[in-house]
Amino acid sequence: MIQRIESSARMSKIVTHNGVAYLCGQVGAGDTVAEQTKYCLSRVEALLAKVGSSPDRILQAIIWLSDMNDFDEINGVRDA
């Protein structure tokens, strides 16, 4: 069964199918890379909570960077 959560005419923020949750992309908010990363992670955590899951169950995460020099800062926020 497919379950769509927070849907609009074009998309859903989260979809579950056969026990797997699929989230839409998240865009950072804030002035720094750390702030943007924290914002995205908080959105992901909130969406996962809506389906009874959590970040420790993530199978794959794709992060698009505009500058590879931000890689360590993003990972530092994720690790915290």
N, C-alpha and C positions, 0 to 999 in steps of 0.2 A: 504494500500500500504506500502511496505517495502522500506525504503531508506537507503542505505549504504554509509557512508562517510569515506574517507581516508582508502580505502580497499586495501588489498594485496591478494595474492593467498589463504591465510589461515584465515584471519580475517578482521574485520572492526574496526576502532577506535570508531565509533559511528554508531548506527543503530536506526532508528525511525520506529515506527509502531503504527498506530492509535493514533497519538499525544503523544506517550510516547517515550522518548529517553533512549537508553541503551548504556552505555559506557563500553569500555574495561577497564581492570585493569590498574592502574597507579603505577609506582614504583618510590619511592623517589630518589632524587639526592641531595647530599650535605653531609657535615661531621656531622651535628647535627640532632637530631630528628626534631627540629623546621625548619631547612632548608629543610629537606626532606618533611615535611608536607606542607610547603609553596609551594614547587615545585609541589607536587601532586595536591594541590588545584588550582594552577594556570593553570595546564593542564586541569583539570576538567572544570574550568570556560571557557577556550578557546574552548574546544570541545562543551560545551553547547551553546556558542555564535554562533557557526556554524549552529545550528538549531533554532536560535532565542529564546533560553531559558537562564536560569541563575541559580546559586546555590540556590537561595531562592525557587526554584520549585522542589528541590530534594525530591523524595519520600523515598529513602533508600540509605544509604551509609554503606558499610562494610569496616572496617579498620582492617587489620591484623597486630598485634603487636608481635615483638619478645620478648618484655619485658613489662609486665604490669606496671612497674614503670614509663613508658613513657606516660601513659594514660593522666595524668593531663597536661603535656606539649603539647601534641597533641591537646587536647581540648582547651587549652589556645590560640593556633594558630588559630584554627577553630573559636573560639568565637570572635577573633579580626577581 
